[in-house]
Amino acid sequence: MDEKMMVNDTLTGINGELVRYGEMISQTENPQLKQTLKQMRNQCEMSQEEIYQIARERSYYVPAGPASPESVAHVRSVLTQASVK
């Protein structure tokens, strides 16, 4: 396994962890547990950002270009309409 694959696998794993933390946080009623999970999620997000920066620096990951103003307006419109319903 080469470095690029390891970095990408790590990012995929961390992103999955972030999803699970979000699910657990929203489902717990215990305030102490909720706070602990939020702290763990924040640490995970910092790790994700570090790995992401490594991937960018080494050109393992190239993000998509910026969205056009029209695309942003369209998505905003769709989401606004969905939240009103």
C-alpha positions in Angstrom: 0.0 0.0 0.0 1.5 3.4 -1.0 1.3 6.6 1.0 -1.4 8.2 -1.2 -3.7 5.2 -0.6 -3.0 5.3 3.2 -3.8 9.0 3.4 -7.0 8.6 1.4 -8.0 5.6 3.5 -7.3 7.6 6.7 -9.5 10.5 5.4 -12.3 8.2 4.5 -12.2 6.6 8.0 -12.1 10.0 9.8 -15.0 11.2 7.7 -17.0 8.1 8.7 -16.2 8.8 12.3 -17.4 12.3 12.0 -20.8 11.1 10.6 -21.1 8.6 13.5 -20.3 11.3 16.1 -23.0 13.5 14.6 -25.5 10.7 14.9 -24.6 9.9 18.5 -24.7 13.5 19.6 -28.1 14.0 18.2 -29.4 10.8 19.8 -28.2 11.1 23.4 -30.1 12.9 26.1 -27.3 12.8 28.7 -25.7 16.3 28.7 -22.3 15.1 30.0 -22.1 12.4 27.3 -23.2 14.8 24.7 -20.5 17.3 25.7 -17.9 14.5 25.7 -18.9 13.4 22.2 -18.7 17.0 21.0 -15.2 17.3 22.3 -14.3 14.0 20.6 -15.8 15.1 17.4 -13.9 18.4 17.5 -10.6 16.5 18.0 -11.6 14.3 15.1 -12.3 17.3 12.9 -8.8 18.7 13.8 -7.2 15.4 12.7 -9.2 15.4 9.5 -8.0 18.9 8.7 -4.4 17.9 9.3 -4.6 14.9 7.1 -6.5 16.9 4.5 -3.7 19.5 4.4 -1.1 16.7 3.9 -3.2 15.3 1.0 -3.4 18.8 -0.6 0.3 19.5 -0.2 1.2 16.2 -1.8 -1.4 16.6 -4.5 -3.2 13.4 -3.3 -6.4 15.4 -3.2 -7.4 18.2 -5.6 -10.7 19.9 -4.5 -13.3 20.9 -7.0 -13.2 24.4 -8.3 -15.3 27.1 -6.7 -19.1 27.1 -7.5 -20.5 29.7 -9.7 -22.7 32.4 -8.1 -25.6 30.9 -10.1 -25.0 27.4 -8.6 -24.8 28.8 -5.1 -28.1 30.7 -5.6 -29.8 27.7 -6.9 -28.8 25.4 -4.0 -29.7 28.2 -1.5 -33.1 28.4 -3.2 -33.7 24.7 -3.1 -32.7 24.4 0.5 -34.7 27.4 1.6 -37.8 26.0 -0.1 -37.2 22.6 1.5 -36.9 24.1 5.0 -40.1 26.1 4.6 -42.2 23.0 3.8 
